Amino acid sequence: MSAVETAVKKVKGLSERRAKALLGWLSEQESAPRRVRRSSPATPRKRQARRSMRSLMAWYDSIRGTTDWEPPRMPDDLVRRVSL
């Protein structure tokens, strides 16, 4: 059963007084301006983590491509071949 069918079934069982109250509430909802719901504010720890990550990424972006350094590699004679 769909949500609309369930709603219609419940509304049919209402008394006249409750049905009028429901219609009044619905008309108020339609005429009222929509409120934009904001997400809850971040906790101080999350804000600090975001700030740290932002500064780290700014530093990383500033040095990226400025050096020819590569991570050291293990010499080939110390590496054993793996065969599956």
PDB file of N, CA, C and O in Angstrom:
ATOM      1  N   MET A   1       0.850  -1.177   0.000  1.00  0.00           N
ATOM      2  CA  MET A   1       0.000   0.000   0.000  1.00  0.00           C
ATOM      3  C   MET A   1       0.897   1.242   0.000  1.00  0.00           C
ATOM      4  O   MET A   1       1.849   1.345   0.774  1.00  0.00           O
ATOM      5  N   SER A   2       0.564   2.176  -0.887  1.00  0.00           N
ATOM      6  CA  SER A   2       1.396   3.381  -0.987  1.00  0.00           C
ATOM      7  C   SER A   2       1.108   4.341   0.168  1.00  0.00           C
ATOM      8  O   SER A   2       0.129   4.182   0.896  1.00  0.00           O
ATOM      9  N   ALA A   3       1.962   5.318   0.317  1.00  0.00           N
ATOM     10  CA  ALA A   3       1.805   6.301   1.384  1.00  0.00           C
ATOM     11  C   ALA A   3       0.535   7.120   1.183  1.00  0.00           C
ATOM     12  O   ALA A   3      -0.125   7.497   2.152  1.00  0.00           O
ATOM     13  N   VAL A   4       0.193   7.396  -0.076  1.00  0.00           N
ATOM     14  CA  VAL A   4      -1.020   8.172  -0.367  1.00  0.00           C
ATOM     15  C   VAL A   4      -2.260   7.375   0.020  1.00  0.00           C
ATOM     16  O   VAL A   4      -3.188   7.910   0.627  1.00  0.00           O
ATOM     17  N   GLU A   5      -2.267   6.107  -0.332  1.00  0.00           N
ATOM     18  CA  GLU A   5      -3.417   5.265   0.023  1.00  0.00           C
ATOM     19  C   GLU A   5      -3.576   5.164   1.534  1.00  0.00           C
ATOM     20  O   GLU A   5      -4.694   5.194   2.048  1.00  0.00           O
ATOM     21  N   THR A   6      -2.464   5.045   2.241  1.00  0.00           N
ATOM     22  CA  THR A   6      -2.511   4.970   3.705  1.00  0.00           C
ATOM     23  C   THR A   6      -3.049   6.272   4.286  1.00  0.00           C
ATOM     24  O   THR A   6      -3.854   6.250   5.217  1.00  0.00           O
ATOM     25  N   ALA A   7      -2.612   7.405   3.744  1.00  0.00           N
ATOM     26  CA  ALA A   7      -3.077   8.705   4.226  1.00  0.00           C
ATOM     27  C   ALA A   7      -4.571   8.872   3.986  1.00  0.00           C
ATOM     28  O   ALA A   7      -5.298   9.339   4.863  1.00  0.00           O
ATOM     29  N   VAL A   8      -5.025   8.490   2.801  1.00  0.00           N
ATOM     30  CA  VAL A   8      -6.457   8.604   2.481  1.00  0.00           C
ATOM     31  C   VAL A   8      -7.276   7.733   3.421  1.00  0.00           C
ATOM     32  O   VAL A   8      -8.333   8.152   3.894  1.00  0.00           O
ATOM     33  N   LYS A   9      -6.802   6.542   3.691  1.00  0.00           N
ATOM     34  CA  LYS A   9      -7.520   5.634   4.585  1.00  0.00           C
ATOM     35  C   LYS A   9      -7.634   6.225   5.994  1.00  0.00           C
ATOM     36  O   LYS A   9      -8.683   6.122   6.630  1.00  0.00           O
ATOM     37  N   LYS A  10      -6.551   6.844   6.479  1.00  0.00           N
ATOM     38  CA  LYS A  10      -6.583   7.446   7.814  1.00  0.00           C
ATOM     39  C   LYS A  10      -7.476   8.675   7.856  1.00  0.00           C
ATOM     40  O   LYS A  10      -8.181   8.892   8.842  1.00  0.00           O
ATOM     41  N   VAL A  11      -7.456   9.483   6.799  1.00  0.00           N
ATOM     42  CA  VAL A  11      -8.271  10.694   6.763  1.00  0.00           C
ATOM     43  C   VAL A  11      -9.761  10.339   6.715  1.00  0.00           C
ATOM     44  O   VAL A  11     -10.577  11.047   7.306  1.00  0.00           O
ATOM     45  N   LYS A  12     -10.122   9.277   6.037  1.00  0.00           N
ATOM     46  CA  LYS A  12     -11.532   8.865   5.965  1.00  0.00           C
ATOM     47  C   LYS A  12     -12.090   8.523   7.339  1.00  0.00           C
ATOM     48  O   LYS A  12     -13.291   8.658   7.575  1.00  0.00           O
ATOM     49  N   GLY A  13     -11.239   8.087   8.233  1.00  0.00           N
ATOM     50  CA  GLY A  13     -11.689   7.706   9.566  1.00  0.00           C
ATOM     51  C   GLY A  13     -11.780   8.871  10.552  1.00  0.00           C
ATOM     52  O   GLY A  13     -12.169   8.664  11.702  1.00  0.00           O
ATOM     53  N   LEU A  14     -11.432  10.085  10.134  1.00  0.00           N
ATOM     54  CA  LEU A  14     -11.465  11.232  11.037  1.00  0.00           C
ATOM     55  C   LEU A  14     -12.889  11.746  11.235  1.00  0.00           C
ATOM     56  O   LEU A  14     -13.750  11.600  10.367  1.00  0.00           O
ATOM     57  N   SER A  15     -13.113  12.351  12.400  1.00  0.00           N
ATOM     58  CA  SER A  15     -14.396  13.011  12.634  1.00  0.00           C
ATOM     59  C   SER A  15     -14.413  14.326  11.850  1.00  0.00           C
ATOM     60  O   SER A  15     -13.379  14.782  11.363  1.00  0.00           O
ATOM     61  N   GLU A  16     -15.597  14.924  11.736  1.00  0.00           N
ATOM     62  CA  GLU A  16     -15.728  16.163  10.966  1.00  0.00           C
ATOM     63  C   GLU A  16     -14.891  17.280  11.587  1.00  0.00           C
ATOM     64  O   GLU A  16     -14.245  18.046  10.872  1.00  0.00           O
ATOM     65  N   ARG A  17     -14.904  17.372  12.899  1.00  0.00           N
ATOM     66  CA  ARG A  17     -14.153  18.412  13.587  1.00  0.00           C
ATOM     67  C   ARG A  17     -12.652  18.255  13.348  1.00  0.00           C
ATOM     68  O   ARG A  17     -11.956  19.234  13.077  1.00  0.00           O
ATOM     69  N   ARG A  18     -12.164  17.034  13.449  1.00  0.00           N
ATOM     70  CA  ARG A  18     -10.724  16.799  13.239  1.00  0.00           C
ATOM     71  C   ARG A  18     -10.340  16.999  11.782  1.00  0.00           C
ATOM     72  O   ARG A  18      -9.238  17.463  11.490  1.00  0.00           O
ATOM     73  N   ALA A  19     -11.241  16.651  10.857  1.00  0.00           N
ATOM     74  CA  ALA A  19     -10.967  16.858   9.436  1.00  0.00           C
ATOM     75  C   ALA A  19     -10.844  18.349   9.128  1.00  0.00           C
ATOM     76  O   ALA A  19      -9.970  18.748   8.359  1.00  0.00           O
ATOM     77  N   LYS A  20     -11.715  19.184   9.725  1.00  0.00           N
ATOM     78  CA  LYS A  20     -11.630  20.628   9.518  1.00  0.00           C
ATOM     79  C   LYS A  20     -10.333  21.181  10.110  1.00  0.00           C
ATOM     80  O   LYS A  20      -9.695  22.048   9.512  1.00  0.00           O
ATOM     81  N   ALA A  21      -9.949  20.683  11.274  1.00  0.00           N
ATOM     82  CA  ALA A  21      -8.696  21.121  11.886  1.00  0.00           C
ATOM     83  C   ALA A  21      -7.510  20.754  10.991  1.00  0.00           C
ATOM     84  O   ALA A  21      -6.569  21.533  10.844  1.00  0.00           O
ATOM     85  N   LEU A  22      -7.566  19.575  10.403  1.00  0.00           N
ATOM     86  CA  LEU A  22      -6.496  19.141   9.498  1.00  0.00           C
ATOM     87  C   LEU A  22      -6.442  20.031   8.262  1.00  0.00           C
ATOM     88  O   LEU A  22      -5.358  20.417   7.826  1.00  0.00           O
ATOM     89  N   LEU A  23      -7.604  20.361   7.692  1.00  0.00           N
ATOM     90  CA  LEU A  23      -7.636  21.235   6.520  1.00  0.00           C
ATOM     91  C   LEU A  23      -7.092  22.625   6.856  1.00  0.00           C
ATOM     92  O   LEU A  23      -6.372  23.222   6.055  1.00  0.00           O
ATOM     93  N   GLY A  24      -7.435  23.138   8.035  1.00  0.00           N
ATOM     94  CA  GLY A  24      -6.901  24.435   8.456  1.00  0.00           C
ATOM     95  C   GLY A  24      -5.389  24.402   8.591  1.00  0.00           C
ATOM     96  O   GLY A  24      -4.698  25.333   8.178  1.00  0.00           O
ATOM     97  N   TRP A  25      -4.881  23.330   9.170  1.00  0.00           N
ATOM     98  CA  TRP A  25      -3.432  23.189   9.338  1.00  0.00           C
ATOM     99  C   TRP A  25      -2.738  23.119   7.982  1.00  0.00           C
ATOM    100  O   TRP A  25      -1.687  23.726   7.771  1.00  0.00           O
ATOM    101  N   LEU A  26      -3.358  22.354   7.052  1.00  0.00           N
ATOM    102  CA  LEU A  26      -2.754  22.243   5.713  1.00  0.00           C
ATOM    103  C   LEU A  26      -2.725  23.587   4.999  1.00  0.00           C
ATOM    104  O   LEU A  26      -1.737  23.920   4.344  1.00  0.00           O
ATOM    105  N   SER A  27      -3.800  24.363   5.118  1.00  0.00           N
ATOM    106  CA  SER A  27      -3.815  25.667   4.449  1.00  0.00           C
ATOM    107  C   SER A  27      -2.776  26.604   5.069  1.00  0.00           C
ATOM    108  O   SER A  27      -2.177  27.408   4.355  1.00  0.00           O
ATOM    109  N   GLU A  28      -2.552  26.516   6.379  1.00  0.00           N
ATOM    110  CA  GLU A  28      -1.511  27.322   7.019  1.00  0.00           C
ATOM    111  C   GLU A  28      -0.123  26.930   6.496  1.00  0.00           C
ATOM    112  O   GLU A  28       0.728  27.789   6.264  1.00  0.00           O
ATOM    113  N   GLN A  29       0.088  25.633   6.316  1.00  0.00           N
ATOM    114  CA  GLN A  29       1.384  25.165   5.830  1.00  0.00           C
ATOM    115  C   GLN A  29       1.656  25.648   4.416  1.00  0.00           C
ATOM    116  O   GLN A  29       2.787  25.993   4.076  1.00  0.00           O
ATOM    117  N   GLU A  30       0.603  25.672   3.586  1.00  0.00           N
ATOM    118  CA  GLU A  30       0.782  26.105   2.202  1.00  0.00           C
ATOM    119  C   GLU A  30       1.037  27.604   2.108  1.00  0.00           C
ATOM    120  O   GLU A  30       1.802  28.049   1.253  1.00  0.00           O
ATOM    121  N   SER A  31       0.393  28.398   2.992  1.00  0.00           N
ATOM    122  CA  SER A  31       0.539  29.846   2.901  1.00  0.00           C
ATOM    123  C   SER A  31       1.790  30.354   3.610  1.00  0.00           C
ATOM    124  O   SER A  31       2.275  31.441   3.297  1.00  0.00           O
ATOM    125  N   ALA A  32       2.310  29.594   4.546  1.00  0.00           N
ATOM    126  CA  ALA A  32       3.498  30.024   5.287  1.00  0.00           C
ATOM    127  C   ALA A  32       4.728  29.955   4.390  1.00  0.00           C
ATOM    128  O   ALA A  32       4.859  29.030   3.589  1.00  0.00           O
ATOM    129  N   PRO A  33       5.632  30.929   4.518  1.00  0.00           N
ATOM    130  CA  PRO A  33       6.864  30.867   3.706  1.00  0.00           C
ATOM    131  C   PRO A  33       7.725  29.675   4.128  1.00  0.00           C
ATOM    132  O   PRO A  33       7.770  29.299   5.299  1.00  0.00           O
ATOM    133  N   ARG A  34       8.381  29.114   3.170  1.00  0.00           N
ATOM    134  CA  ARG A  34       9.236  27.950   3.441  1.00  0.00           C
ATOM    135  C   ARG A  34      10.473  28.398   4.194  1.00  0.00           C
ATOM    136  O   ARG A  34      11.104  29.389   3.824  1.00  0.00           O
ATOM    137  N   ARG A  35      10.815  27.695   5.222  1.00  0.00           N
ATOM    138  CA  ARG A  35      12.023  27.982   5.988  1.00  0.00           C
ATOM    139  C   ARG A  35      13.132  27.076   5.500  1.00  0.00           C
ATOM    140  O   ARG A  35      12.934  25.881   5.285  1.00  0.00           O
ATOM    141  N   VAL A  36      14.284  27.660   5.331  1.00  0.00           N
ATOM    142  CA  VAL A  36      15.448  26.876   4.927  1.00  0.00           C
ATOM    143  C   VAL A  36      16.020  26.244   6.180  1.00  0.00           C
ATOM    144  O   VAL A  36      16.371  26.935   7.136  1.00  0.00           O
ATOM    145  N   ARG A  37      16.109  24.944   6.165  1.00  0.00           N
ATOM    146  CA  ARG A  37      16.629  24.238   7.321  1.00  0.00           C
ATOM    147  C   ARG A  37      18.132  24.099   7.194  1.00  0.00           C
ATOM    148  O   ARG A  37      18.637  23.485   6.255  1.00  0.00           O
ATOM    149  N   ARG A  38      18.839  24.676   8.149  1.00  0.00           N
ATOM    150  CA  ARG A  38      20.293  24.588   8.135  1.00  0.00           C
ATOM    151  C   ARG A  38      20.732  23.376   8.926  1.00  0.00           C
ATOM    152  O   ARG A  38      20.066  22.943   9.867  1.00  0.00           O
ATOM    153  N   SER A  39      21.845  22.851   8.530  1.00  0.00           N
ATOM    154  CA  SER A  39      22.383  21.720   9.277  1.00  0.00           C
ATOM    155  C   SER A  39      22.871  22.209  10.637  1.00  0.00           C
ATOM    156  O   SER A  39      23.120  23.398  10.834  1.00  0.00           O
ATOM    157  N   SER A  40      22.997  21.301  11.538  1.00  0.00           N
ATOM    158  CA  SER A  40      23.437  21.676  12.883  1.00  0.00           C
ATOM    159  C   SER A  40      24.883  22.153  12.824  1.00  0.00           C
ATOM    160  O   SER A  40      25.670  21.664  12.013  1.00  0.00           O
ATOM    161  N   PRO A  41      25.228  23.097  13.671  1.00  0.00           N
ATOM    162  CA  PRO A  41      26.600  23.617  13.636  1.00  0.00           C
ATOM    163  C   PRO A  41      27.604  22.532  14.028  1.00  0.00           C
ATOM    164  O   PRO A  41      27.323  21.664  14.854  1.00  0.00           O
ATOM    165  N   ALA A  42      28.761  22.608  13.420  1.00  0.00           N
ATOM    166  CA  ALA A  42      29.803  21.621  13.698  1.00  0.00           C
ATOM    167  C   ALA A  42      30.345  21.811  15.108  1.00  0.00           C
ATOM    168  O   ALA A  42      30.372  22.923  15.636  1.00  0.00           O
ATOM    169  N   THR A  43      30.764  20.738  15.687  1.00  0.00           N
ATOM    170  CA  THR A  43      31.358  20.818  17.014  1.00  0.00           C
ATOM    171  C   THR A  43      32.737  21.465  16.900  1.00  0.00           C
ATOM    172  O   THR A  43      33.335  21.459  15.824  1.00  0.00           O
ATOM    173  N   PRO A  44      33.249  22.021  18.000  1.00  0.00           N
ATOM    174  CA  PRO A  44      34.569  22.676  17.938  1.00  0.00           C
ATOM    175  C   PRO A  44      35.679  21.738  17.448  1.00  0.00           C
ATOM    176  O   PRO A  44      36.598  22.169  16.751  1.00  0.00           O
ATOM    177  N   ARG A  45      35.588  20.474  17.810  1.00  0.00           N
ATOM    178  CA  ARG A  45      36.621  19.533  17.382  1.00  0.00           C
ATOM    179  C   ARG A  45      36.581  19.343  15.863  1.00  0.00           C
ATOM    180  O   ARG A  45      37.625  19.267  15.215  1.00  0.00           O
ATOM    181  N   LYS A  46      35.378  19.268  15.302  1.00  0.00           N
ATOM    182  CA  LYS A  46      35.267  19.125  13.851  1.00  0.00           C
ATOM    183  C   LYS A  46      35.754  20.376  13.135  1.00  0.00           C
ATOM    184  O   LYS A  46      36.417  20.295  12.101  1.00  0.00           O
ATOM    185  N   ARG A  47      35.415  21.544  13.702  1.00  0.00           N
ATOM    186  CA  ARG A  47      35.891  22.792  13.095  1.00  0.00           C
ATOM    187  C   ARG A  47      37.413  22.846  13.086  1.00  0.00           C
ATOM    188  O   ARG A  47      38.018  23.242  12.090  1.00  0.00           O
ATOM    189  N   GLN A  48      38.030  22.448  14.196  1.00  0.00           N
ATOM    190  CA  GLN A  48      39.489  22.456  14.290  1.00  0.00           C
ATOM    191  C   GLN A  48      40.088  21.474  13.291  1.00  0.00           C
ATOM    192  O   GLN A  48      41.099  21.772  12.654  1.00  0.00           O
ATOM    193  N   ALA A  49      39.468  20.308  13.152  1.00  0.00           N
ATOM    194  CA  ALA A  49      39.982  19.313  12.207  1.00  0.00           C
ATOM    195  C   ALA A  49      39.897  19.834  10.778  1.00  0.00           C
ATOM    196  O   ALA A  49      40.826  19.658   9.990  1.00  0.00           O
ATOM    197  N   ARG A  50      38.773  20.480  10.444  1.00  0.00           N
ATOM    198  CA  ARG A  50      38.641  21.039   9.098  1.00  0.00           C
ATOM    199  C   ARG A  50      39.667  22.140   8.855  1.00  0.00           C
ATOM    200  O   ARG A  50      40.250  22.223   7.773  1.00  0.00           O
ATOM    201  N   ARG A  51      39.888  22.989   9.866  1.00  0.00           N
ATOM    202  CA  ARG A  51      40.855  24.076   9.735  1.00  0.00           C
ATOM    203  C   ARG A  51      42.260  23.510   9.532  1.00  0.00           C
ATOM    204  O   ARG A  51      43.015  24.000   8.692  1.00  0.00           O
ATOM    205  N   SER A  52      42.606  22.481  10.299  1.00  0.00           N
ATOM    206  CA  SER A  52      43.932  21.870  10.165  1.00  0.00           C
ATOM    207  C   SER A  52      44.100  21.246   8.787  1.00  0.00           C
ATOM    208  O   SER A  52      45.141  21.397   8.148  1.00  0.00           O
ATOM    209  N   MET A  53      43.060  20.542   8.337  1.00  0.00           N
ATOM    210  CA  MET A  53      43.149  19.898   7.029  1.00  0.00           C
ATOM    211  C   MET A  53      43.259  20.951   5.933  1.00  0.00           C
ATOM    212  O   MET A  53      43.999  20.763   4.967  1.00  0.00           O
ATOM    213  N   ARG A  54      42.538  22.046   6.073  1.00  0.00           N
ATOM    214  CA  ARG A  54      42.601  23.122   5.082  1.00  0.00           C
ATOM    215  C   ARG A  54      44.005  23.708   5.015  1.00  0.00           C
ATOM    216  O   ARG A  54      44.524  23.946   3.924  1.00  0.00           O
ATOM    217  N   SER A  55      44.625  23.942   6.171  1.00  0.00           N
ATOM    218  CA  SER A  55      45.976  24.513   6.166  1.00  0.00           C
ATOM    219  C   SER A  55      46.981  23.501   5.632  1.00  0.00           C
ATOM    220  O   SER A  55      47.915  23.878   4.924  1.00  0.00           O
ATOM    221  N   LEU A  56      46.805  22.228   5.957  1.00  0.00           N
ATOM    222  CA  LEU A  56      47.695  21.196   5.436  1.00  0.00           C
ATOM    223  C   LEU A  56      47.599  21.099   3.920  1.00  0.00           C
ATOM    224  O   LEU A  56      48.613  20.991   3.231  1.00  0.00           O
ATOM    225  N   MET A  57      46.369  21.139   3.405  1.00  0.00           N
ATOM    226  CA  MET A  57      46.196  21.051   1.957  1.00  0.00           C
ATOM    227  C   MET A  57      46.735  22.302   1.267  1.00  0.00           C
ATOM    228  O   MET A  57      47.241  22.212   0.148  1.00  0.00           O
ATOM    229  N   ALA A  58      46.639  23.454   1.902  1.00  0.00           N
ATOM    230  CA  ALA A  58      47.215  24.673   1.321  1.00  0.00           C
ATOM    231  C   ALA A  58      48.730  24.538   1.233  1.00  0.00           C
ATOM    232  O   ALA A  58      49.333  24.920   0.230  1.00  0.00           O
ATOM    233  N   TRP A  59      49.343  23.997   2.276  1.00  0.00           N
ATOM    234  CA  TRP A  59      50.786  23.788   2.267  1.00  0.00           C
ATOM    235  C   TRP A  59      51.165  22.771   1.182  1.00  0.00           C
ATOM    236  O   TRP A  59      52.120  22.976   0.432  1.00  0.00           O
ATOM    237  N   TYR A  60      50.410  21.685   1.114  1.00  0.00           N
ATOM    238  CA  TYR A  60      50.697  20.645   0.132  1.00  0.00           C
ATOM    239  C   TYR A  60      50.585  21.207  -1.288  1.00  0.00           C
ATOM    240  O   TYR A  60      51.434  20.932  -2.135  1.00  0.00           O
ATOM    241  N   ASP A  61      49.540  21.993  -1.545  1.00  0.00           N
ATOM    242  CA  ASP A  61      49.373  22.584  -2.871  1.00  0.00           C
ATOM    243  C   ASP A  61      50.495  23.557  -3.196  1.00  0.00           C
ATOM    244  O   ASP A  61      50.867  23.710  -4.359  1.00  0.00           O
ATOM    245  N   SER A  62      51.050  24.230  -2.156  1.00  0.00           N
ATOM    246  CA  SER A  62      52.116  25.195  -2.416  1.00  0.00           C
ATOM    247  C   SER A  62      53.434  24.514  -2.770  1.00  0.00           C
ATOM    248  O   SER A  62      54.227  25.087  -3.517  1.00  0.00           O
ATOM    249  N   ILE A  63      53.698  23.301  -2.256  1.00  0.00           N
ATOM    250  CA  ILE A  63      54.969  22.650  -2.551  1.00  0.00           C
ATOM    251  C   ILE A  63      54.870  21.601  -3.656  1.00  0.00           C
ATOM    252  O   ILE A  63      55.891  21.110  -4.136  1.00  0.00           O
ATOM    253  N   ARG A  64      53.648  21.254  -4.063  1.00  0.00           N
ATOM    254  CA  ARG A  64      53.505  20.224  -5.074  1.00  0.00           C
ATOM    255  C   ARG A  64      54.162  20.667  -6.379  1.00  0.00           C
ATOM    256  O   ARG A  64      53.935  21.785  -6.841  1.00  0.00           O
ATOM    257  N   GLY A  65      54.950  19.823  -6.953  1.00  0.00           N
ATOM    258  CA  GLY A  65      55.596  20.124  -8.218  1.00  0.00           C
ATOM    259  C   GLY A  65      56.817  21.017  -8.102  1.00  0.00           C
ATOM    260  O   GLY A  65      57.371  21.418  -9.126  1.00  0.00           O
ATOM    261  N   THR A  66      57.259  21.344  -6.893  1.00  0.00           N
ATOM    262  CA  THR A  66      58.410  22.237  -6.751  1.00  0.00           C
ATOM    263  C   THR A  66      59.692  21.468  -6.493  1.00  0.00           C
ATOM    264  O   THR A  66      60.755  22.079  -6.378  1.00  0.00           O
ATOM    265  N   THR A  67      59.627  20.164  -6.401  1.00  0.00           N
ATOM    266  CA  THR A  67      60.824  19.389  -6.096  1.00  0.00           C
ATOM    267  C   THR A  67      60.875  18.141  -6.973  1.00  0.00           C
ATOM    268  O   THR A  67      59.842  17.666  -7.444  1.00  0.00           O
ATOM    269  N   ASP A  68      62.066  17.617  -7.188  1.00  0.00           N
ATOM    270  CA  ASP A  68      62.197  16.406  -7.983  1.00  0.00           C
ATOM    271  C   ASP A  68      62.457  15.195  -7.083  1.00  0.00           C
ATOM    272  O   ASP A  68      62.864  14.137  -7.564  1.00  0.00           O
ATOM    273  N   TRP A  69      62.223  15.352  -5.790  1.00  0.00           N
ATOM    274  CA  TRP A  69      62.457  14.270  -4.841  1.00  0.00           C
ATOM    275  C   TRP A  69      61.479  13.148  -5.067  1.00  0.00           C
ATOM    276  O   TRP A  69      60.292  13.377  -5.301  1.00  0.00           O
ATOM    277  N   GLU A  70      61.988  11.921  -4.996  1.00  0.00           N
ATOM    278  CA  GLU A  70      61.149  10.727  -5.078  1.00  0.00           C
ATOM    279  C   GLU A  70      61.411   9.884  -3.853  1.00  0.00           C
ATOM    280  O   GLU A  70      62.513   9.912  -3.304  1.00  0.00           O
ATOM    281  N   PRO A  71      60.418   9.134  -3.416  1.00  0.00           N
ATOM    282  CA  PRO A  71      60.646   8.285  -2.247  1.00  0.00           C
ATOM    283  C   PRO A  71      61.731   7.264  -2.551  1.00  0.00           C
ATOM    284  O   PRO A  71      61.819   6.776  -3.678  1.00  0.00           O
ATOM    285  N   PRO A  72      62.566   6.931  -1.557  1.00  0.00           N
ATOM    286  CA  PRO A  72      63.630   5.966  -1.803  1.00  0.00           C
ATOM    287  C   PRO A  72      63.062   4.597  -2.140  1.00  0.00           C
ATOM    288  O   PRO A  72      62.045   4.171  -1.593  1.00  0.00           O
ATOM    289  N   ARG A  73      63.743   3.923  -3.050  1.00  0.00           N
ATOM    290  CA  ARG A  73      63.298   2.587  -3.456  1.00  0.00           C
ATOM    291  C   ARG A  73      64.305   1.562  -2.959  1.00  0.00           C
ATOM    292  O   ARG A  73      65.496   1.841  -2.819  1.00  0.00           O
ATOM    293  N   MET A  74      63.790   0.373  -2.697  1.00  0.00           N
ATOM    294  CA  MET A  74      64.673  -0.697  -2.236  1.00  0.00           C
ATOM    295  C   MET A  74      65.500  -1.190  -3.425  1.00  0.00           C
ATOM    296  O   MET A  74      64.970  -1.340  -4.526  1.00  0.00           O
ATOM    297  N   PRO A  75      66.787  -1.442  -3.214  1.00  0.00           N
ATOM    298  CA  PRO A  75      67.625  -1.934  -4.318  1.00  0.00           C
ATOM    299  C   PRO A  75      67.082  -3.253  -4.868  1.00  0.00           C
ATOM    300  O   PRO A  75      66.571  -4.090  -4.123  1.00  0.00           O
ATOM    301  N   ASP A  76      67.201  -3.419  -6.178  1.00  0.00           N
ATOM    302  CA  ASP A  76      66.634  -4.604  -6.832  1.00  0.00           C
ATOM    303  C   ASP A  76      67.247  -5.905  -6.335  1.00  0.00           C
ATOM    304  O   ASP A  76      66.569  -6.932  -6.315  1.00  0.00           O
ATOM    305  N   ASP A  77      68.529  -5.882  -5.929  1.00  0.00           N
ATOM    306  CA  ASP A  77      69.155  -7.139  -5.490  1.00  0.00           C
ATOM    307  C   ASP A  77      68.633  -7.593  -4.124  1.00  0.00           C
ATOM    308  O   ASP A  77      68.880  -8.737  -3.742  1.00  0.00           O
ATOM    309  N   LEU A  78      67.917  -6.737  -3.369  1.00  0.00           N
ATOM    310  CA  LEU A  78      67.360  -7.134  -2.079  1.00  0.00           C
ATOM    311  C   LEU A  78      65.885  -7.565  -2.183  1.00  0.00           C
ATOM    312  O   LEU A  78      65.292  -8.024  -1.207  1.00  0.00           O
ATOM    313  N   VAL A  79      65.324  -7.411  -3.349  1.00  0.00           N
ATOM    314  CA  VAL A  79      63.909  -7.723  -3.515  1.00  0.00           C
ATOM    315  C   VAL A  79      63.768  -9.125  -4.077  1.00  0.00           C
ATOM    316  O   VAL A  79      64.361  -9.452  -5.105  1.00  0.00           O
ATOM    317  N   ARG A  80      62.981  -9.955  -3.401  1.00  0.00           N
ATOM    318  CA  ARG A  80      62.713 -11.299  -3.926  1.00  0.00           C
ATOM    319  C   ARG A  80      61.493 -11.242  -4.821  1.00  0.00           C
ATOM    320  O   ARG A  80      60.492 -10.603  -4.496  1.00  0.00           O
ATOM    321  N   ARG A  81      61.590 -11.906  -5.930  1.00  0.00           N
ATOM    322  CA  ARG A  81      60.459 -11.970  -6.858  1.00  0.00           C
ATOM    323  C   ARG A  81      59.361 -12.822  -6.237  1.00  0.00           C
ATOM    324  O   ARG A  81      59.636 -13.821  -5.573  1.00  0.00           O
ATOM    325  N   VAL A  82      58.126 -12.419  -6.458  1.00  0.00           N
ATOM    326  CA  VAL A  82      56.972 -13.180  -5.953  1.00  0.00           C
ATOM    327  C   VAL A  82      56.290 -13.804  -7.142  1.00  0.00           C
ATOM    328  O   VAL A  82      55.967 -13.128  -8.119  1.00  0.00           O
ATOM    329  N   SER A  83      56.075 -15.092  -7.054  1.00  0.00           N
ATOM    330  CA  SER A  83      55.350 -15.770  -8.137  1.00  0.00           C
ATOM    331  C   SER A  83      54.094 -16.393  -7.542  1.00  0.00           C
ATOM    332  O   SER A  83      54.140 -17.055  -6.505  1.00  0.00           O
ATOM    333  N   LEU A  84      53.035 -16.180  -8.181  1.00  0.00           N
ATOM    334  CA  LEU A  84      51.745 -16.698  -7.689  1.00  0.00           C
ATOM    335  C   LEU A  84      51.370 -17.975  -8.405  1.00  0.00           C
ATOM    336  O   LEU A  84      50.320 -18.554  -8.125  1.00  0.00           O
TER     337      LEU A  84
END
